[in-house]
Amino acid sequence: MLDIANDIVAREISLCGVVGRKIFETWNQSINFLSNPSILQDLSTLVTHKLMFEDFEQGFDLMLTRQCGKVLLFLNADELRESQ
């Protein structure tokens, strides 16, 4: 259970979130943005590694040593092959 006094206030942690009706507007803006094929092509370069979920430790090692961009984990080997 989260202890707000000790886990957040005492550690001076800042929490940010989105509330209200603007969240739906944000989703619509994101969908429109990602519908542009040239933007999608540019974003695909951010994904540097695709791994099976069982290999998550390798993914974390890549992140901790700053040797990657975005690491995607797949639960299904067929989906991993299709993504290549």
C-alpha positions as protocol buffer text, in pm:
chain_id: "A"
residue {
  index: 1
  type: MET
  ca { x: 0 y: 0 z: 0 }
}
residue {
  index: 2
  type: LEU
  ca { x: 120 y: 349 z: -85 }
}
residue {
  index: 3
  type: ASP
  ca { x: 207 y: 563 z: 217 }
}
residue {
  index: 4
  type: ILE
  ca { x: 170 y: 917 z: 84 }
}
residue {
  index: 5
  type: ALA
  ca { x: 353 y: 1081 z: 376 }
}
residue {
  index: 6
  type: ASN
  ca { x: 661 y: 858 z: 363 }
}
residue {
  index: 7
  type: ASP
  ca { x: 666 y: 743 z: 1 }
}
residue {
  index: 8
  type: ILE
  ca { x: 587 y: 1075 z: -168 }
}
residue {
  index: 9
  type: VAL
  ca { x: 603 y: 1377 z: 63 }
}
residue {
  index: 10
  type: ALA
  ca { x: 914 y: 1278 z: 259 }
}
residue {
  index: 11
  type: ARG
  ca { x: 1099 y: 1189 z: -61 }
}
residue {
  index: 12
  type: GLU
  ca { x: 986 y: 1510 z: -233 }
}
residue {
  index: 13
  type: ILE
  ca { x: 851 y: 1314 z: -529 }
}
residue {
  index: 14
  type: SER
  ca { x: 649 y: 1502 z: -790 }
}
residue {
  index: 15
  type: LEU
  ca { x: 352 y: 1325 z: -944 }
}
residue {
  index: 16
  type: CYS
  ca { x: 209 y: 1431 z: -1279 }
}
residue {
  index: 17
  type: GLY
  ca { x: -102 y: 1309 z: -1449 }
}
residue {
  index: 18
  type: VAL
  ca { x: -377 y: 1395 z: -1691 }
}
residue {
  index: 19
  type: VAL
  ca { x: -732 y: 1447 z: -1576 }
}
residue {
  index: 20
  type: GLY
  ca { x: -1045 y: 1581 z: -1734 }
}
residue {
  index: 21
  type: ARG
  ca { x: -1187 y: 1593 z: -2081 }
}
residue {
  index: 22
  type: LYS
  ca { x: -864 y: 1703 z: -2252 }
}
residue {
  index: 23
  type: ILE
  ca { x: -735 y: 1346 z: -2245 }
}
residue {
  index: 24
  type: PHE
  ca { x: -969 y: 1251 z: -2531 }
}
residue {
  index: 25
  type: GLU
  ca { x: -852 y: 1549 z: -2733 }
}
residue {
  index: 26
  type: THR
  ca { x: -494 y: 1437 z: -2676 }
}
residue {
  index: 27
  type: TRP
  ca { x: -574 y: 1086 z: -2800 }
}
residue {
  index: 28
  type: ASN
  ca { x: -734 y: 1229 z: -3115 }
}
residue {
  index: 29
  type: GLN
  ca { x: -432 y: 1452 z: -3177 }
}
residue {
  index: 30
  type: SER
  ca { x: -201 y: 1151 z: -3133 }
}
residue {
  index: 31
  type: ILE
  ca { x: -403 y: 939 z: -3374 }
}
residue {
  index: 32
  type: ASN
  ca { x: -397 y: 1216 z: -3635 }
}
residue {
  index: 33
  type: PHE
  ca { x: -25 y: 1267 z: -3583 }
}
residue {
  index: 34
  type: LEU
  ca { x: 55 y: 897 z: -3620 }
}
residue {
  index: 35
  type: SER
  ca { x: -168 y: 864 z: -3927 }
}
residue {
  index: 36
  type: ASN
  ca { x: 94 y: 1049 z: -4128 }
}
residue {
  index: 37
  type: PRO
  ca { x: 309 y: 780 z: -4301 }
}
residue {
  index: 38
  type: SER
  ca { x: 624 y: 994 z: -4306 }
}
residue {
  index: 39
  type: ILE
  ca { x: 602 y: 1049 z: -3930 }
}
residue {
  index: 40
  type: LEU
  ca { x: 548 y: 677 z: -3870 }
}
residue {
  index: 41
  type: GLN
  ca { x: 854 y: 598 z: -4080 }
}
residue {
  index: 42
  type: ASP
  ca { x: 1064 y: 842 z: -3879 }
}
residue {
  index: 43
  type: LEU
  ca { x: 935 y: 701 z: -3548 }
}
residue {
  index: 44
  type: SER
  ca { x: 1024 y: 346 z: -3649 }
}
residue {
  index: 45
  type: THR
  ca { x: 1393 y: 435 z: -3618 }
}
residue {
  index: 46
  type: LEU
  ca { x: 1339 y: 486 z: -3244 }
}
residue {
  index: 47
  type: VAL
  ca { x: 1284 y: 111 z: -3197 }
}
residue {
  index: 48
  type: THR
  ca { x: 1632 y: -38 z: -3179 }
}
residue {
  index: 49
  type: HIS
  ca { x: 1558 y: -381 z: -3029 }
}
residue {
  index: 50
  type: LYS
  ca { x: 1274 y: -632 z: -3046 }
}
residue {
  index: 51
  type: LEU
  ca { x: 1291 y: -918 z: -2796 }
}
residue {
  index: 52
  type: MET
  ca { x: 1078 y: -1194 z: -2657 }
}
residue {
  index: 53
  type: PHE
  ca { x: 933 y: -1120 z: -2314 }
}
residue {
  index: 54
  type: GLU
  ca { x: 1146 y: -1397 z: -2163 }
}
residue {
  index: 55
  type: ASP
  ca { x: 1453 y: -1192 z: -2261 }
}
residue {
  index: 56
  type: PHE
  ca { x: 1339 y: -886 z: -2067 }
}
residue {
  index: 57
  type: GLU
  ca { x: 1662 y: -887 z: -1862 }
}
residue {
  index: 58
  type: GLN
  ca { x: 1861 y: -833 z: -2182 }
}
residue {
  index: 59
  type: GLY
  ca { x: 1631 y: -541 z: -2263 }
}
residue {
  index: 60
  type: PHE
  ca { x: 1683 y: -388 z: -1919 }
}
residue {
  index: 61
  type: ASP
  ca { x: 2059 y: -434 z: -1950 }
}
residue {
  index: 62
  type: LEU
  ca { x: 2050 y: -249 z: -2283 }
}
residue {
  index: 63
  type: MET
  ca { x: 1853 y: 34 z: -2122 }
}
residue {
  index: 64
  type: LEU
  ca { x: 2070 y: 57 z: -1811 }
}
residue {
  index: 65
  type: THR
  ca { x: 2387 y: 77 z: -2020 }
}
residue {
  index: 66
  type: ARG
  ca { x: 2226 y: 323 z: -2263 }
}
residue {
  index: 67
  type: GLN
  ca { x: 2287 y: 96 z: -2562 }
}
residue {
  index: 68
  type: CYS
  ca { x: 1938 y: 123 z: -2708 }
}
residue {
  index: 69
  type: GLY
  ca { x: 1652 y: 345 z: -2806 }
}
residue {
  index: 70
  type: LYS
  ca { x: 1311 y: 183 z: -2759 }
}
residue {
  index: 71
  type: VAL
  ca { x: 1300 y: -187 z: -2668 }
}
residue {
  index: 72
  type: LEU
  ca { x: 983 y: -376 z: -2758 }
}
residue {
  index: 73
  type: LEU
  ca { x: 896 y: -699 z: -2577 }
}
residue {
  index: 74
  type: PHE
  ca { x: 672 y: -958 z: -2744 }
}
residue {
  index: 75
  type: LEU
  ca { x: 474 y: -1234 z: -2575 }
}
residue {
  index: 76
  type: ASN
  ca { x: 419 y: -1421 z: -2901 }
}
residue {
  index: 77
  type: ALA
  ca { x: 704 y: -1539 z: -3129 }
}
residue {
  index: 78
  type: ASP
  ca { x: 484 y: -1507 z: -3438 }
}
residue {
  index: 79
  type: GLU
  ca { x: 420 y: -1140 z: -3364 }
}
residue {
  index: 80
  type: LEU
  ca { x: 792 y: -1084 z: -3316 }
}
residue {
  index: 81
  type: ARG
  ca { x: 866 y: -1242 z: -3656 }
}
residue {
  index: 82
  type: GLU
  ca { x: 592 y: -1036 z: -3822 }
}
residue {
  index: 83
  type: SER
  ca { x: 737 y: -716 z: -3676 }
}
residue {
  index: 84
  type: GLN
  ca { x: 1081 y: -773 z: -3832 }
}
